[in-house]
């Protein structure tokens, strides 16, 4: 993701319906700052949220990625995902989130990943469950109550090691 993506990002983050489970829609200026924070996370952690594009056309449709989040005093690897409203209910968030989960386990050797989901956000809860996550607790994050979904890396078996 780069500042070249500002038109798409600000359109998505500025849409009140897309942002209904977030504190508020973002202005274009706030969206530019949001991209700045992603770029800083790339620099500091090697990853953050990435733009999701349709394979066939290259059209941007959302973002997904692994973001370090401070949760209850612990820095946790969170899979975050958001899809623009025009592309809801097509399985894009689940497919992209599963790819990030696999990347976190295989490339980054993470023992687990989490997702923070508002109690009222049933669609996002369904995405988390679709990639094998389950609720382990609730927490307050950004002054809002969230469920903490978690999935652990599967154990490596002797058969896996030979492959």
C-alpha positions in Angstrom: 0.0 0.0 0.0 1.2 3.5 -0.8 -0.1 7.0 -1.0 -1.0 6.3 -4.6 -3.8 4.2 -3.1 -5.3 7.2 -1.2 -8.4 7.6 -3.4 -9.4 4.0 -2.8 -8.4 3.9 0.9 -10.2 7.2 1.7 -13.3 6.1 -0.2 -13.5 2.8 1.8 -12.5 4.3 5.2 -14.8 7.3 4.6 -17.9 5.2 3.9 -20.2 5.3 7.0 -21.7 1.8 6.2 -18.3 0.1 5.8 -17.0 1.8 8.9 -20.1 1.2 11.1 -18.2 -1.1 13.5 -15.3 1.4 13.9 -15.3 4.6 16.0 -16.1 6.7 12.9 -15.5 7.1 9.2 -12.2 8.8 8.3 -11.7 12.0 6.3 -9.3 12.0 3.3 -6.7 13.6 5.6 -7.2 11.0 8.3 -7.0 8.3 5.6 -3.6 9.7 4.5 -2.4 9.5 8.1 -3.7 5.9 8.3 -1.6 5.0 5.3 1.4 6.7 7.0 0.9 4.4 10.0 0.9 1.4 7.7 4.1 2.5 6.0 5.7 3.0 9.4 4.7 -0.5 10.4 6.2 -1.9 7.2 9.4 -0.2 8.1 9.4 -1.2 11.8 7.9 -4.7 11.7 8.3 -5.8 8.1 4.5 -6.1 7.6 1.2 -4.4 8.2 -2.0 -4.2 6.3 -1.7 -4.8 2.5 -4.1 -3.8 -0.2 -6.3 -6.6 -1.5 -6.8 -6.5 -5.3 -8.9 -8.7 -7.6 -6.6 -11.1 -9.4 -8.4 -10.7 -12.7 -8.4 -6.9 -12.9 -6.0 -5.5 -10.2 -8.9 -3.5 -8.8 -8.5 -2.7 -5.1 -11.3 -4.2 -3.0 -10.0 -3.9 0.6 -7.1 -4.4 3.0 -5.8 -7.3 5.0 -2.6 -8.0 6.9 -0.8 -8.7 10.1 -0.7 -5.7 12.5 1.1 -5.6 15.9 -1.5 -4.6 18.5 -1.0 -3.9 22.1 -3.7 -5.9 23.8 -3.9 -5.9 27.6 -0.2 -5.0 27.8 0.9 -7.7 25.4 2.0 -7.0 21.8 -0.1 -9.4 19.7 -0.1 -10.3 16.0 -3.5 -9.3 14.8 -5.0 -10.3 11.4 -7.0 -7.3 10.3 -9.3 -7.2 7.3 -11.8 -4.8 5.8 -13.5 -5.1 2.4 -15.2 -2.2 0.5 -18.9 -2.5 0.6 -19.3 -3.2 -3.1 -17.4 -6.5 -2.6 -19.0 -7.8 0.6 -20.3 -11.4 0.8 -17.9 -12.8 -1.9 -15.5 -14.6 0.4 -12.8 -12.1 -0.2 -12.1 -11.3 3.5 -12.0 -15.0 4.5 -9.7 -15.9 1.6 -7.3 -13.0 2.3 -7.4 -13.6 6.1 -6.5 -17.3 5.6 -3.6 -16.2 3.5 -2.3 -13.9 6.2 -2.8 -16.6 8.8 -0.7 -19.0 6.7 1.9 -16.4 6.1 2.2 -15.7 9.9 2.7 -19.4 10.7 4.9 -20.4 7.8 7.0 -17.3 7.0 7.0 -15.5 10.3 6.9 -18.6 12.6 4.2 -17.1 14.8 2.8 -19.5 17.4 -0.6 -17.8 17.2 -2.5 -14.9 15.7 -5.6 -13.0 16.9 -8.3 -10.9 15.5 -10.2 -8.2 17.5 -13.8 -8.1 16.6 -16.6 -5.9 18.1 -19.4 -7.9 19.8 -21.9 -6.4 17.3 -19.9 -7.3 14.2 -21.4 -10.7 13.2 -19.9 -10.6 9.7 -16.3 -10.2 10.9 -16.9 -12.8 13.6 -17.9 -15.2 10.8 -14.6 -14.4 8.9 -12.6 -15.1 12.0 -14.4 -18.5 12.6 -14.0 -19.4 8.9 -10.2 -19.4 9.3 -10.2 -21.5 12.4 -10.3 -18.9 15.1 -12.4 -19.1 18.3 -13.1 -16.6 21.0 -10.7 -16.8 24.0 -11.8 -13.7 25.9 -13.1 -10.1 25.6 -11.2 -6.9 26.1 -11.5 -3.2 25.7 -9.6 -1.8 22.7 -9.9 1.8 21.5 -12.5 2.4 24.2 -14.8 -0.3 22.7 -15.6 -3.8 23.8 -14.1 -6.5 21.5 -13.9 -10.2 21.4 -10.4 -11.7 21.0 -10.4 -14.5 18.5 -7.3 -16.7 18.4 -5.9 -19.6 16.3 -2.7 -21.4 17.1 -0.2 -22.7 14.6 -0.8 -26.4 14.1 2.0 -28.6 15.5 4.5 -29.9 13.0 4.4 -33.6 12.6 7.2 -36.0 11.4 5.3 -36.3 8.1 5.3 -32.5 7.6 9.0 -32.4 8.2 9.7 -34.9 5.4 7.7 -33.0 2.9 
